[in-house]
Amino acid sequence: MKKIAIIGAGSCGTALAVALERSREAHRLSLWVHSADVLAGLRKSRENSIYLPGMRISEGTEVTGDLGEALAGAEIVLGVMPSAHARTMYTAILSRLDATTAANAIFVSATKGLEQDSLARVSEVITQIIGQKFAPRVAALSGPSFALEVARGDPTAVVIASGDLEVAAEIQREFSSSTLRLYTNDDIVGVELGGAVKNVIALAAGVCAGLGLGANTIAALITRGLSEMTRLAMALGGRRDTLSGLAGLGDLVLTATGTLSRNRSVGVELGKGRKLREILSQMRMVAEGVGTTSATMALARKHQVDMPITEQMYAVLHEGRAPSAAIRELMERRLTRE
């Protein structure tokens, strides 16, 4: 019976804790919680009423605010923190890992974002940090998976990616259940970039919805957005087929159209004319696409990848461009072939 330490108790971390209680393999589960109010609520009622109300965590799952306690004896460390906090968190994790755990554990990232300063994917952050003392085995979990539906037990299919397919296969065995199906992939670059950049396109889809535009516009945006995601992934070493699968197209369709999407919701409010600062000030959950837009734009420029939707979203978020003007510029670009 392996121990899985889940680091982060937002909606996704909580949902994965609930889902792993149903997995085919029996586990010892530990959920590390950062916020004192979330921790108090979980200990009192076994429910995360702030991030995932209505979904209970069983008494068998350890809930703790002590990072060392959560990590002790863990054979799988599942990171579910915002990308902006990934480097700080993995640095803290390294300082609390004992040598045996660090040498043998698999580090699984379920974070869908990019680090703004370094432009690194989170698996790269893990390798940089943990690799200072140990050679970590790393995987990335991604795909179309709203937290509420995962926790509720709606059938969900996702991807577990690692450069070492034996690592991916081990996580596939450990995490899979009758409601959560994992597919393995060795293209960790494509899987992580798909999971991150689809949030940028989802913001744009939300903008279109906020402007009152219809299904024609959203369909075109998703299709051309997928092309952008694919070009960037391939420029960084990912594969086209990965972006046409669950971690690319699947996650993009979900996040760009689903009402549970935080990134789409932010875009909707932008399309209605609200300011970004005002929108974010009223959110406790993180919309990864806001920070990832800057990192994606920087990667596109660095690798000379044409990403017009991303460019317009960057202008709306960070340069004050009106959403309607951004849509007009996309439509009036130089005509070309598909």
CORMOGI-V308590 format. One record per residue. N is the residue number from 0. RES is the residue in one small letter. PSI is psi in whole degrees, 0 to 359 (* if undefined). Layout:
n->N res->RES psi->PSI
n->N res->RES psi->PSI
This chain:
n->0 res->m psi->113
n->1 res->k psi->150
n->2 res->k psi->132
n->3 res->i psi->123
n->4 res->a psi->117
n->5 res->i psi->117
n->6 res->i psi->100
n->7 res->g psi->124
n->8 res->a psi->41
n->9 res->g psi->199
n->10 res->s psi->318
n->11 res->c psi->314
n->12 res->g psi->318
n->13 res->t psi->317
n->14 res->a psi->319
n->15 res->l psi->325
n->16 res->a psi->315
n->17 res->v psi->316
n->18 res->a psi->321
n->19 res->l psi->338
n->20 res->e psi->340
n->21 res->r psi->0
n->22 res->s psi->161
n->23 res->r psi->325
n->24 res->e psi->139
n->25 res->a psi->142
n->26 res->h psi->161
n->27 res->r psi->122
n->28 res->l psi->138
n->29 res->s psi->131
n->30 res->l psi->115
n->31 res->w psi->130
n->32 res->v psi->129
n->33 res->h psi->314
n->34 res->s psi->133
n->35 res->a psi->322
n->36 res->d psi->324
n->37 res->v psi->317
n->38 res->l psi->315
n->39 res->a psi->318
n->40 res->g psi->318
n->41 res->l psi->320
n->42 res->r psi->327
n->43 res->k psi->313
n->44 res->s psi->356
n->45 res->r psi->24
n->46 res->e psi->136
n->47 res->n psi->82
n->48 res->s psi->343
n->49 res->i psi->314
n->50 res->y psi->333
n->51 res->l psi->66
n->52 res->p psi->145
n->53 res->g psi->351
n->54 res->m psi->120
n->55 res->r psi->142
n->56 res->i psi->136
n->57 res->s psi->161
n->58 res->e psi->339
n->59 res->g psi->344
n->60 res->t psi->124
n->61 res->e psi->130
n->62 res->v psi->125
n->63 res->t psi->152
n->64 res->g psi->4
n->65 res->d psi->111
n->66 res->l psi->318
n->67 res->g psi->320
n->68 res->e psi->318
n->69 res->a psi->322
n->70 res->l psi->340
n->71 res->a psi->119
n->72 res->g psi->8
n->73 res->a psi->137
n->74 res->e psi->342
n->75 res->i psi->127
n->76 res->v psi->113
n->77 res->l psi->107
n->78 res->g psi->123
n->79 res->v psi->52
n->80 res->m psi->159
n->81 res->p psi->149
n->82 res->s psi->330
n->83 res->a psi->338
n->84 res->h psi->2
n->85 res->a psi->313
n->86 res->r psi->317
n->87 res->t psi->318
n->88 res->m psi->316
n->89 res->y psi->333
n->90 res->t psi->317
n->91 res->a psi->320
n->92 res->i psi->315
n->93 res->l psi->320
n->94 res->s psi->343
n->95 res->r psi->1
n->96 res->l psi->134
n->97 res->d psi->161
n->98 res->a psi->321
n->99 res->t psi->315
n->100 res->t psi->312
n->101 res->a psi->322
n->102 res->a psi->334
n->103 res->n psi->344
n->104 res->a psi->155
n->105 res->i psi->131
n->106 res->f psi->116
n->107 res->v psi->123
n->108 res->s psi->126
n->109 res->a psi->19
n->110 res->t psi->128
n->111 res->k psi->78
n->112 res->g psi->177
n->113 res->l psi->149
n->114 res->e psi->127
n->115 res->q psi->316
n->116 res->d psi->312
n->117 res->s psi->343
n->118 res->l psi->18
n->119 res->a psi->147
n->120 res->r psi->158
n->121 res->v psi->327
n->122 res->s psi->327
n->123 res->e psi->322
n->124 res->v psi->315
n->125 res->i psi->313
n->126 res->t psi->319
n->127 res->q psi->315
n->128 res->i psi->301
n->129 res->i psi->328
n->130 res->g psi->352
n->131 res->q psi->333
n->132 res->k psi->333
n->133 res->f psi->163
n->134 res->a psi->95
n->135 res->p psi->148
n->136 res->r psi->125
n->137 res->v psi->143
n->138 res->a psi->161
n->139 res->a psi->134
n->140 res->l psi->126
n->141 res->s psi->173
n->142 res->g psi->175
n->143 res->p psi->105
n->144 res->s psi->84
n->145 res->f psi->136
n->146 res->a psi->314
n->147 res->l psi->317
n->148 res->e psi->325
n->149 res->v psi->312
n->150 res->a psi->324
n->151 res->r psi->340
n->152 res->g psi->15
n->153 res->d psi->136
n->154 res->p psi->126
n->155 res->t psi->137
n->156 res->a psi->130
n->157 res->v psi->181
n->158 res->v psi->138
n->159 res->i psi->120
n->160 res->a psi->141
n->161 res->s psi->149
n->162 res->g psi->341
n->163 res->d psi->106
n->164 res->l psi->337
n->165 res->e psi->324
n->166 res->v psi->313
n->167 res->a psi->318
n->168 res->a psi->325
n->169 res->e psi->316
n->170 res->i psi->323
n->171 res->q psi->313
n->172 res->r psi->317
n->173 res->e psi->326
n->174 res->f psi->335
n->175 res->s psi->146
n->176 res->s psi->186
n->177 res->s psi->348
n->178 res->t psi->349
n->179 res->l psi->114
n->180 res->r psi->128
n->181 res->l psi->136
n->182 res->y psi->140
n->183 res->t psi->154
n->184 res->n psi->142
n->185 res->d psi->6
n->186 res->d psi->77
n->187 res->i psi->331
n->188 res->v psi->308
n->189 res->g psi->320
n->190 res->v psi->314
n->191 res->e psi->319
n->192 res->l psi->322
n->193 res->g psi->313
n->194 res->g psi->329
n->195 res->a psi->309
n->196 res->v psi->335
n->197 res->k psi->335
n->198 res->n psi->328
n->199 res->v psi->315
n->200 res->i psi->326
n->201 res->a psi->322
n->202 res->l psi->314
n->203 res->a psi->322
n->204 res->a psi->321
n->205 res->g psi->319
n->206 res->v psi->314
n->207 res->c psi->317
n->208 res->a psi->319
n->209 res->g psi->330
n->210 res->l psi->353
n->211 res->g psi->15
n->212 res->l psi->157
n->213 res->g psi->197
n->214 res->a psi->326
n->215 res->n psi->313
n->216 res->t psi->315
n->217 res->i psi->319
n->218 res->a psi->317
n->219 res->a psi->318
n->220 res->l psi->315
n->221 res->i psi->316
n->222 res->t psi->313
n->223 res->r psi->330
n->224 res->g psi->321
n->225 res->l psi->322
n->226 res->s psi->318
n->227 res->e psi->312
n->228 res->m psi->317
n->229 res->t psi->317
n->230 res->r psi->317
n->231 res->l psi->316
n->232 res->a psi->316
n->233 res->m psi->325
n->234 res->a psi->334
n->235 res->l psi->7
n->236 res->g psi->3
n->237 res->g psi->174
n->238 res->r psi->146
n->239 res->r psi->318
n->240 res->d psi->331
n->241 res->t psi->319
n->242 res->l psi->343
n->243 res->s psi->0
n->244 res->g psi->203
n->245 res->l psi->318
n->246 res->a psi->347
n->247 res->g psi->272
n->248 res->l psi->315
n->249 res->g psi->310
n->250 res->d psi->326
n->251 res->l psi->312
n->252 res->v psi->315
n->253 res->l psi->309
n->254 res->t psi->331
n->255 res->a psi->343
n->256 res->t psi->338
n->257 res->g psi->139
n->258 res->t psi->345
n->259 res->l psi->357
n->260 res->s psi->119
n->261 res->r psi->321
n->262 res->n psi->316
n->263 res->r psi->319
n->264 res->s psi->320
n->265 res->v psi->316
n->266 res->g psi->319
n->267 res->v psi->314
n->268 res->e psi->323
n->269 res->l psi->317
n->270 res->g psi->332
n->271 res->k psi->355
n->272 res->g psi->2
n->273 res->r psi->154
n->274 res->k psi->147
n->275 res->l psi->315
n->276 res->r psi->319
n->277 res->e psi->317
n->278 res->i psi->311
n->279 res->l psi->329
n->280 res->s psi->340
n->281 res->q psi->10
n->282 res->m psi->134
n->283 res->r psi->327
n->284 res->m psi->159
n->285 res->v psi->132
n->286 res->a psi->98
n->287 res->e psi->331
n->288 res->g psi->334
n->289 res->v psi->308
n->290 res->g psi->324
n->291 res->t psi->334
n->292 res->t psi->316
n->293 res->s psi->314
n->294 res->a psi->321
n->295 res->t psi->318
n->296 res->m psi->319
n->297 res->a psi->319
n->298 res->l psi->318
n->299 res->a psi->316
n->300 res->r psi->319
n->301 res->k psi->321
n->302 res->h psi->9
n->303 res->q psi->51
n->304 res->v psi->129
n->305 res->d psi->117
n->306 res->m psi->75
n->307 res->p psi->324
n->308 res->i psi->315
n->309 res->t psi->319
n->310 res->e psi->318
n->311 res->q psi->324
n->312 res->m psi->323
n->313 res->y psi->317
n->314 res->a psi->321
n->315 res->v psi->315
n->316 res->l psi->321
n->317 res->h psi->352
n->318 res->e psi->4
n->319 res->g psi->16
n->320 res->r psi->138
n->321 res->a psi->136
n->322 res->p psi->320
n->323 res->s psi->324
n->324 res->a psi->324
n->325 res->a psi->317
n->326 res->i psi->318
n->327 res->r psi->319
n->328 res->e psi->323
n->329 res->l psi->320
n->330 res->m psi->336
n->331 res->e psi->10
n->332 res->r psi->165
n->333 res->r psi->132
n->334 res->l psi->142
n->335 res->t psi->178
n->336 res->r psi->159
n->337 res->e psi->*
